[in-house]
């Protein structure tokens, strides 16, 4: 087995371990929350009543279930992208069209991160406008949610351009 295949297996094992450990930690947290859900903990009794505490416990459990589904979805999606060979083919096509300069490489990485973030948007939307709304924690509107996502994208572009301008010139 050559070095590339060994490295690929190491990466796959590490990805799997990260996923499994994160699920295990989430399970431990849920177990702890359920074990202490009967009454408001002593240090918080002056801060919240029983109904508020129960609502926070229910929200934590629901958020954890959604988080586990999202974590698994992201893990499977990343596996598919990495194992399908789509990234090298996309890079070759991108490099053929735009070259292999630092700017082109950075643009490819930025576009790849942007495209890979798109499948997670429904989870963000559901969390904000279903889960948080159900528990009364939602303080935003769909318009503000979209503007926040666009601002994050704009900041990413600004950061990319700023970083690339600091690269030494190879002229």
N, C-alpha and C positions, 0 to 999 in steps of 0.2 A: 504494500500500500504506500503510495507516494505521499509527500508532505502535504499537498493540497487536499487530498482526501482525508488525511489525519486531522488537518486543521478544520475541515468541514464538519467532521464528526465531533470534534471538540466543541465547536460552536453550537452544533445542534444539541449536544448534551447540556451545555451551559444554558442554552435557551430553555430547554425542558426543565432543568433544575430551577431556574428563576421562576418559571410559571408555577411549578409544583410548590416551591417554598412560599411564593406569594399566596397561593390558594390555602396552604396550610396556615400561614399567619392570619389570613382572613377568617379561617375556621376557628382558630384560637380566639380571635377577637369576638366573634359571634358567640362562642361558648361562654366567654367571660361576661359579655353583655347580658346574655340570657340568665346566667347564674346570679347576676346582681340586679335583675329587672324587677324584683318584687317590691322594693322600696327605695326611696331616694337615699343615696349615700349620705351619711352624717355630715360631711363637710359641705354638702350642697343644700341641705334642708332649709337654710335661710335664703337661698337664691331661687328655688323653684318649688312648686307644689307637686303633688302626686300626678295630676293630669298632665302637666308639662313634662315631667320626667318620663311618664309612659309614652307620650308622643315622641320624645327624643329617642327612647329605646326602639320604638317601632320604626322610626325613620332610619336609625342606624342599621337595623336589620335589613330593611328594604334596600338601602343604599349599598349594603354589603352584597346582597344577592345580585343586584345589577352590576356591581363592580366585578364580581366573579364571572358573570356572563361576558362582560366586556373584555376582561383580561383573557379569557379563553378565545373569544372571537379575534382579538388582536394577535394572539399567539398563532392561531391557525392561519390567519391572513399573512402574517410575516413568514411563516413556514412555506406557504404556497408561493409567495413572491420570491423567496430565496431559492427554493428547490425547483421552480419552474424554468429558471434561466432567463426570465423576462428582463432582469436588470442588465445583464451583459449585452443582450440584444438591443435594449433601449439605449444603452450608452454608446454602442457602436453606431446606431442610427443617428444619435444626437451628435456624436463626434464627427461623423461623416458630413453632417449639415453645418455644424458650427465650429468645428475644429477642436483642438485639445488644449487651448489656452487655459490659464487659471480662471478667467472669467467664464469660459464655457463650462469647465468642470464645476465651478461653484453654481452656475445656473442649473446644471443637470442635478446636482445634489439638492438644491432648493426646490426644483420642480418635483423631484422624487419624494421629498419630505411632504410637500404640499399634496401630492396625489395620494400618498399613503395615509395622510390625515383625513381625507374625505370620508372614508368608510366609517370613521368614528363619530362623525357629526350627528347621525341619528341617536346615538347613545347620549351625547351632550344635550341634544334637544329634549329627549325623553326625560333625562334627569332633571333638567331645568323646568320644563313645562308640564310634566306629568307628576313625577315623584315629589319634587319640591312644592309644586302647587297643591298636591294632595295633602301634604302636611302643613301647608300654610307658610312655607319658608321662601317662596318665590317672590323676589322683589324686583324683577325685571320684566321687560316686554319683549316680544319677538323682534321688534325693530332694534332695540338696544342690544339684544343678544347677537344679532347679525352685525351691527356696527362694531361690537367688541371683537368679533372674529375678524372683521376687515381691518381693524386697527392692529390686531396681532400680526396679520399678514403684512401690513405696511411696515411695522417695526422690524419684521424679519427681512424685508427687502432693504430697508435702511441699514440694518446690521450687516447684511451681506455686502452691500456696496461699500460701506465704511471699512470692512475687513479687507476687501479686495483692493481698495485704494492704498492700503498700507503695504501691499506686496511690493517687493523690489522690482524695478523695471528690468527687463531682459533685452533691452535694445542695444 
